[in-house]
Amino acid sequence: MLFIVFLVWSASFDTCIARRGKHWRPGRSNSASLAKKKGKSHGNSHHRHHHGNGSTTFNVLDFGAKGNGKSDDTKAFQAAWAAACKVAASMLTVPAEYVFLVGPISFSGQYCKANIVFQLDGTIIAPTNSNAWGKGLLQWLEFTKLVGTTIQGKGTIDGSGSVWWQDYPFEDPIDNESELVIPLNNTVKQHPPMPIRNELKGKMPSVKPTALRFYGSFNVTVTGITIQNSPQCHLKFDNCAGVLVHDMRVSSPGDSPNTDGIHLQNSKDVLIHSTDLACGVRIKTWQGGSGSVQGVLFSNIQVSEVQLPIVIDQFYCDKRKCKNQTSAVALSGITYEKIRGTYTVKPVHFACSDALPCIDTFGELKTPTTPPISCLQTGKPSGNHPQKDYDTC
């Protein structure tokens, strides 16, 4: 599983820790009072609960959610959000010890009050019935046009991704980074079938959705939760400003296709720290792209048995074949520090554009690597593919 980040206006790039910059947060505390775990609805016609600190909570159970993992709770979540949306600094609670089956849903904030807290302590799972997805959607859970919203708690978002991964050999492009990996026995098992089929035993839509997406939002926080088994990318921020992600976990099986950790696209002032991500440290841009990636810091990262821990690839291709182009996304101010751990292929891979190369690449190894890194810069790979010289960068 890769952790891919897309950032900065029309530019797109991949990384494991996002850029460091000023991060303005509203004066509201993120640690709003948690609602007590509730059972089934008690018939409260207002479906809201007030607490001593002035916050108002809306429990999805009070809006008809069953939380048994089988009943469709989508409408209950929609109703709870519609109520919370009208109250500034309110809290929507998803209680612990329940499993909520929720279909594709948009928590729209165009007319919502600011500083809403989505308190996730239970588990939300995605449907495995292909009919629930129509012809295919770009995301499963979407939060759009919000200000000061926080998703927090000890709960889990589970994308039920295995029913999507099974169709990978037939419909998905192959990430060209796979060409850098040399199997130990010189054989490659091409995309083994996944064991679980969807409920209708038919194919899921060809478009695989991102599990959790923020769009057009300001000063948002995601903390504490676990996102796992996404059909595709786990967490995405698109056209957002002021993003804080910390103390959360992203996880999917190592052989799951394109289950990237976090994408940043057209976003700025992003801080990601103290987070457990099953990935490496990467920046990837498409040739033919435009814009720039600037001021990215990767710091204090521990890796374990990662194939390619540090990657800059200005020739990224997510199709079976990509056209050679001269334009590229400009890279500058990329810093790596205090990255420790082990790898299985090679520690560093730089594939830099001729038109806008990642030049002036230099550094100092504080500790030895095995095998040693003999360079910190490389040129354009031949044949529009990543270099296959495993003894150099």
PLY file of the C-alpha trace (Angstrom):
ply
format ascii 1.0
element vertex 393
property float x
property float y
property float z
element edge 392
property int vertex1
property int vertex2
end_header
0.00 0.00 0.00
1.31 3.39 -0.91
0.78 6.66 0.89
0.23 9.20 -1.89
-0.23 12.92 -1.53
-1.38 15.42 -4.15
-0.76 19.12 -3.43
-0.55 22.68 -4.71
-2.97 24.18 -7.22
-2.93 22.19 -10.48
0.14 20.23 -9.45
-0.18 16.67 -8.22
2.35 14.83 -6.09
2.71 12.00 -3.61
4.24 11.99 -0.14
3.96 10.38 3.29
4.12 13.48 5.46
2.60 16.65 4.07
3.99 20.14 3.89
4.72 22.21 6.94
3.32 25.72 7.08
1.24 28.14 9.07
-1.85 26.45 10.37
-4.58 28.74 11.61
-7.13 27.17 13.88
-10.24 28.75 15.35
-10.32 29.45 19.06
-12.60 26.50 19.73
-11.12 23.56 21.60
-11.04 20.29 19.67
-11.77 18.30 22.78
-15.47 18.91 22.97
-17.32 16.99 25.67
-18.16 13.48 24.54
-21.72 12.30 24.68
-22.36 9.29 26.88
-22.99 6.00 25.14
-26.68 5.70 24.42
-28.86 2.75 23.64
-31.84 2.79 21.32
-33.89 5.90 20.82
-35.69 7.09 23.93
-38.31 8.93 21.91
-36.74 12.36 22.41
-38.59 14.40 19.82
-35.77 16.93 19.66
-33.07 14.28 19.08
-30.54 16.52 20.79
-28.77 16.59 24.11
-27.28 19.58 25.86
-24.22 19.46 28.06
-22.86 21.73 30.71
-20.24 23.21 28.42
-22.93 24.51 26.07
-22.42 21.97 23.27
-25.34 20.17 21.67
-25.04 16.52 20.61
-26.99 14.51 18.07
-26.72 10.72 18.41
-27.35 8.72 15.22
-29.23 6.13 17.28
-31.85 8.77 18.08
-32.47 9.21 14.35
-33.23 5.57 13.65
-29.79 4.02 13.16
-29.73 0.33 14.14
-25.99 -0.20 14.40
-26.21 -3.93 13.77
-23.94 -3.98 10.73
-26.73 -5.25 8.46
-29.48 -2.61 8.37
-28.88 0.37 6.12
-28.24 3.34 8.43
-27.58 5.88 5.67
-30.81 7.83 6.13
-30.30 8.02 9.89
-26.86 9.53 9.38
-28.29 12.01 6.89
-30.99 13.07 9.34
-28.56 13.40 12.25
-26.25 15.53 10.14
-29.09 17.76 8.94
-29.95 18.48 12.57
-26.37 19.03 13.72
-25.70 21.23 10.71
-28.08 23.88 12.06
-26.29 24.30 15.40
-22.86 25.91 15.70
-20.23 23.84 17.55
-22.61 20.89 17.76
-21.55 17.26 17.93
-22.79 14.30 15.90
-22.03 11.11 17.81
-21.48 7.62 16.42
-21.40 5.56 19.62
-18.97 2.78 20.46
-19.87 -0.93 20.34
-22.09 -0.47 17.30
-21.42 -1.24 13.62
-23.20 1.04 11.17
-23.72 0.09 7.54
-23.66 3.36 5.61
-23.86 3.82 1.85
-22.32 6.66 -0.16
-23.15 9.92 1.63
-22.25 13.60 1.49
-22.16 15.65 4.67
-22.64 18.95 2.93
-21.74 22.14 4.74
-22.69 24.88 2.32
-25.37 26.13 4.70
-24.01 24.54 7.88
-22.83 26.30 11.01
-19.13 26.24 11.82
-17.10 24.01 14.15
-19.17 20.83 14.01
-17.59 17.76 15.64
-18.14 14.30 14.14
-17.48 12.06 17.14
-16.71 8.60 15.77
-16.32 5.91 18.44
-18.19 3.08 16.73
-17.51 1.42 13.37
-18.82 2.52 9.97
-18.68 -0.06 7.18
-19.26 0.33 3.45
-21.85 -1.77 1.56
-20.59 -4.74 -0.47
-23.62 -4.81 -2.75
-22.76 -3.40 -6.16
-26.24 -1.86 -6.49
-25.47 0.55 -3.65
-22.80 2.24 -5.79
-24.68 2.77 -9.02
-22.30 3.27 -11.91
-19.47 4.23 -9.63
-18.63 7.14 -7.32
-15.36 8.95 -6.59
-15.84 8.81 -2.82
-17.79 7.00 -0.12
-17.95 9.42 2.83
-17.65 13.07 1.80
-17.47 16.23 3.89
-17.82 19.29 1.70
-17.74 23.09 2.10
-17.25 23.05 5.86
-15.48 25.39 8.28
-13.74 24.22 11.45
-15.06 20.66 11.29
-13.38 17.89 13.30
-13.62 14.13 12.90
-12.34 12.53 16.09
-12.72 9.47 18.29
-11.53 5.90 18.66
-13.77 4.46 15.97
-13.13 2.86 12.60
-14.07 3.58 9.00
-13.91 0.29 7.08
-14.26 0.48 3.30
-14.86 -3.26 2.75
-12.27 -3.00 0.01
-11.74 -6.66 -0.77
-14.87 -6.79 -2.93
-13.30 -4.11 -5.13
-9.75 -5.43 -5.20
-10.80 -8.76 -6.70
-11.49 -7.12 -10.07
-8.09 -5.46 -10.18
-6.51 -7.73 -12.84
-9.24 -6.87 -15.34
-9.79 -3.15 -15.00
-7.07 -1.30 -13.12
-3.86 0.12 -14.57
-0.61 -1.11 -13.15
1.44 1.30 -11.05
4.81 1.48 -12.82
6.58 1.41 -9.47
6.03 -2.34 -9.47
8.81 -2.55 -12.06
11.30 -1.59 -9.38
10.55 -4.65 -7.29
12.60 -7.81 -7.90
10.90 -10.92 -6.46
13.20 -13.05 -4.35
12.49 -16.14 -6.45
12.54 -14.26 -9.80
8.85 -14.90 -10.35
5.92 -12.54 -10.13
2.46 -13.58 -9.05
0.38 -11.16 -11.07
-2.44 -9.74 -8.97
-3.68 -12.86 -7.14
-7.47 -13.00 -6.80
-9.00 -11.77 -3.58
-10.93 -14.39 -1.59
-14.12 -12.43 -0.85
-16.81 -11.78 -3.46
-19.51 -9.16 -3.24
-23.04 -10.10 -2.24
-24.32 -10.35 -5.82
-21.25 -12.20 -7.06
-20.89 -9.58 -9.75
-18.31 -6.96 -10.47
-18.22 -3.75 -8.52
-18.10 -0.49 -10.53
-14.83 0.17 -12.33
-14.42 3.47 -10.45
-13.13 2.69 -6.97
-14.08 5.30 -4.36
-11.93 7.07 -1.80
-13.09 6.15 1.70
-13.12 9.62 3.28
-12.87 12.89 1.37
-12.91 16.55 2.37
-13.65 19.07 -0.35
-13.61 22.88 -0.33
-13.24 23.08 3.44
-11.29 25.28 5.84
-9.54 24.45 9.10
-10.49 20.79 9.36
-9.06 18.20 11.73
-8.97 14.40 11.59
-7.63 12.67 14.69
-7.80 9.43 16.63
-9.75 7.33 14.14
-8.72 4.33 12.02
-9.42 4.11 8.29
-8.91 0.68 6.79
-9.61 -1.48 3.75
-10.53 1.39 1.46
-11.44 0.45 -2.11
-8.85 3.00 -3.23
-7.31 5.99 -1.42
-8.15 6.15 2.30
-8.23 9.88 3.04
-8.27 12.83 0.64
-8.27 16.60 1.01
-9.23 18.50 -2.13
-9.32 22.31 -2.38
-8.84 22.66 1.37
-6.88 25.17 3.44
-5.75 24.61 7.02
-5.68 20.82 7.46
-4.54 19.01 10.61
-4.20 15.22 10.75
-2.68 13.52 13.78
-2.76 10.41 15.96
-4.75 8.37 13.46
-4.13 5.10 11.64
-4.44 4.01 8.01
-4.16 0.35 7.10
-4.91 -2.13 4.31
-3.29 -5.42 3.24
0.12 -5.02 1.62
-1.05 -6.47 -1.68
-4.20 -4.36 -1.99
-4.03 -2.28 -5.20
-3.82 1.53 -5.12
-4.94 1.81 -1.50
-2.98 4.99 -0.94
-2.90 6.54 2.50
-3.55 10.28 2.13
-4.01 12.45 -0.95
-3.61 16.21 -0.87
-4.82 17.98 -3.98
-5.04 21.75 -4.55
-4.62 22.19 -0.80
-2.30 24.25 1.38
-1.24 24.71 5.00
-1.37 21.01 5.80
0.18 19.39 8.86
0.27 15.62 9.35
2.03 14.19 12.39
2.02 11.35 14.94
0.19 9.10 12.50
0.59 5.39 11.70
0.52 4.86 7.93
1.32 1.62 6.14
3.42 3.24 3.37
6.67 4.89 2.50
7.78 8.56 1.88
6.93 9.62 -1.71
6.47 12.46 -4.14
5.10 11.52 -7.54
4.13 13.82 -10.40
2.83 13.15 -13.89
4.90 14.31 -16.84
2.89 16.88 -18.72
1.73 18.40 -15.43
2.03 22.02 -14.33
2.39 24.00 -11.12
4.78 23.32 -8.29
5.44 21.37 -5.12
7.25 23.49 -2.56
8.35 23.42 1.05
7.72 19.76 1.93
9.30 18.37 5.09
9.51 14.66 5.91
10.67 14.36 9.49
10.89 11.79 12.31
9.63 8.83 10.30
10.12 5.18 11.25
9.82 2.66 8.40
9.88 -1.11 8.62
10.35 -3.49 5.67
9.21 -0.87 3.15
10.11 -1.69 -0.45
11.09 1.87 -1.48
11.08 4.21 1.52
12.08 7.46 -0.25
10.83 8.19 -3.78
10.75 11.20 -6.07
9.29 10.23 -9.44
8.53 12.95 -12.00
7.51 10.31 -14.54
4.68 8.72 -12.58
2.34 6.72 -14.80
-0.85 5.13 -13.48
-1.90 3.76 -16.86
-0.60 0.84 -18.84
1.20 3.24 -21.16
1.93 6.97 -20.85
3.01 9.43 -23.52
6.37 11.17 -23.20
5.92 14.89 -22.49
8.39 17.69 -21.81
6.42 19.77 -19.29
6.49 18.78 -15.64
5.61 19.83 -12.12
8.42 21.84 -10.55
9.83 20.57 -7.25
11.74 22.64 -4.72
12.46 22.76 -1.01
12.00 19.03 -0.36
13.65 18.05 2.93
14.16 14.63 4.53
15.39 14.30 8.09
15.48 11.64 10.79
14.13 8.83 8.63
15.04 5.47 10.13
14.23 1.83 9.51
14.56 -1.03 7.04
13.71 -1.59 3.38
13.43 -4.55 1.01
14.39 -3.16 -2.45
16.48 0.01 -2.08
16.41 3.02 0.24
16.15 5.90 -2.27
14.79 6.27 -5.81
14.98 9.62 -7.65
13.68 9.85 -11.23
13.89 13.51 -12.21
12.55 15.39 -15.22
14.94 16.87 -17.81
12.73 19.94 -18.26
12.20 20.72 -14.56
14.57 18.39 -12.75
14.85 18.01 -9.00
18.37 19.44 -9.25
20.73 20.40 -6.46
19.91 17.21 -4.62
22.31 16.78 -1.74
22.43 15.48 1.78
24.36 13.82 4.56
23.90 10.30 5.86
24.01 10.38 9.64
24.04 6.60 9.85
25.26 3.97 7.33
22.87 2.14 5.01
23.16 -1.40 3.68
23.85 -1.37 0.80
25.33 2.16 0.88
23.68 4.98 -1.06
26.28 6.02 -3.62
24.40 9.05 -4.96
21.58 11.41 -4.18
20.59 12.40 -7.72
19.58 10.68 -10.94
18.41 11.76 -14.37
15.61 10.83 -16.71
14.86 7.10 -16.77
15.01 5.41 -20.14
11.91 4.30 -21.97
9.51 6.28 -19.77
9.92 3.81 -16.96
11.62 4.01 -13.56
15.26 3.13 -13.54
16.13 -0.47 -12.89
19.68 0.00 -11.68
19.28 -1.12 -8.11
22.73 -0.02 -7.01
22.10 3.69 -7.61
19.44 6.22 -6.73
0 1
1 2
2 3
3 4
4 5
5 6
6 7
7 8
8 9
9 10
10 11
11 12
12 13
13 14
14 15
15 16
16 17
17 18
18 19
19 20
20 21
21 22
22 23
23 24
24 25
25 26
26 27
27 28
28 29
29 30
30 31
31 32
32 33
33 34
34 35
35 36
36 37
37 38
38 39
39 40
40 41
41 42
42 43
43 44
44 45
45 46
46 47
47 48
48 49
49 50
50 51
51 52
52 53
53 54
54 55
55 56
56 57
57 58
58 59
59 60
60 61
61 62
62 63
63 64
64 65
65 66
66 67
67 68
68 69
69 70
70 71
71 72
72 73
73 74
74 75
75 76
76 77
77 78
78 79
79 80
80 81
81 82
82 83
83 84
84 85
85 86
86 87
87 88
88 89
89 90
90 91
91 92
92 93
93 94
94 95
95 96
96 97
97 98
98 99
99 100
100 101
101 102
102 103
103 104
104 105
105 106
106 107
107 108
108 109
109 110
110 111
111 112
112 113
113 114
114 115
115 116
116 117
117 118
118 119
119 120
120 121
121 122
122 123
123 124
124 125
125 126
126 127
127 128
128 129
129 130
130 131
131 132
132 133
133 134
134 135
135 136
136 137
137 138
138 139
139 140
140 141
141 142
142 143
143 144
144 145
145 146
146 147
147 148
148 149
149 150
150 151
151 152
152 153
153 154
154 155
155 156
156 157
157 158
158 159
159 160
160 161
161 162
162 163
163 164
164 165
165 166
166 167
167 168
168 169
169 170
170 171
171 172
172 173
173 174
174 175
175 176
176 177
177 178
178 179
179 180
180 181
181 182
182 183
183 184
184 185
185 186
186 187
187 188
188 189
189 190
190 191
191 192
192 193
193 194
194 195
195 196
196 197
197 198
198 199
199 200
200 201
201 202
202 203
203 204
204 205
205 206
206 207
207 208
208 209
209 210
210 211
211 212
212 213
213 214
214 215
215 216
216 217
217 218
218 219
219 220
220 221
221 222
222 223
223 224
224 225
225 226
226 227
227 228
228 229
229 230
230 231
231 232
232 233
233 234
234 235
235 236
236 237
237 238
238 239
239 240
240 241
241 242
242 243
243 244
244 245
245 246
246 247
247 248
248 249
249 250
250 251
251 252
252 253
253 254
254 255
255 256
256 257
257 258
258 259
259 260
260 261
261 262
262 263
263 264
264 265
265 266
266 267
267 268
268 269
269 270
270 271
271 272
272 273
273 274
274 275
275 276
276 277
277 278
278 279
279 280
280 281
281 282
282 283
283 284
284 285
285 286
286 287
287 288
288 289
289 290
290 291
291 292
292 293
293 294
294 295
295 296
296 297
297 298
298 299
299 300
300 301
301 302
302 303
303 304
304 305
305 306
306 307
307 308
308 309
309 310
310 311
311 312
312 313
313 314
314 315
315 316
316 317
317 318
318 319
319 320
320 321
321 322
322 323
323 324
324 325
325 326
326 327
327 328
328 329
329 330
330 331
331 332
332 333
333 334
334 335
335 336
336 337
337 338
338 339
339 340
340 341
341 342
342 343
343 344
344 345
345 346
346 347
347 348
348 349
349 350
350 351
351 352
352 353
353 354
354 355
355 356
356 357
357 358
358 359
359 360
360 361
361 362
362 363
363 364
364 365
365 366
366 367
367 368
368 369
369 370
370 371
371 372
372 373
373 374
374 375
375 376
376 377
377 378
378 379
379 380
380 381
381 382
382 383
383 384
384 385
385 386
386 387
387 388
388 389
389 390
390 391
391 392
